[in-house]
Amino acid sequence: MPSTRSIHAPRKRWLVVALLVAGIALLLAQNSTVLYPDMDSFVLLDQRTIALRVAHAPCSWTRVTGVTESPDDVRVKVETWPCPIPGPGTSSLAMTELAVPLSDDLGSRIVRDADGQVVPGR
């Protein structure tokens, strides 16, 4: 008995899969840039934890990616993976506080960003 299934059905599935893969690749290509957001200030939560106040795009993913401690300062690297925004943006920034655990007490050490700029305390 001959099959009643259409020959075009597998082609349609492959077309849908190809379009999904192309869409995801387009989003990743558009979103491949890692940004370094502005560190506004920090506050001491306890002797071994600070909270950085960071300005970033509202729908981005922001996280601490590195902490380097020395006897004189603490350098914190924060990265943001921006989200693609279709159409024009609002240019407004969101403020987020990121907790940064330290291996030693902060004491009199200076908090700096990854480029060496001082982050003021509040």
ABEGO torsion letter per residue (X at the ends): XBBABBAAAAAAAAAAAAAAAAAAAAAAAAAABBBBBBBABBBBABAABBBBBBBBBAABBBBBABBBBBAABBBBBBBBBBBBBBEBBAGBBBBBBBBBBBABBAEABBBBBAAGBBBBBX
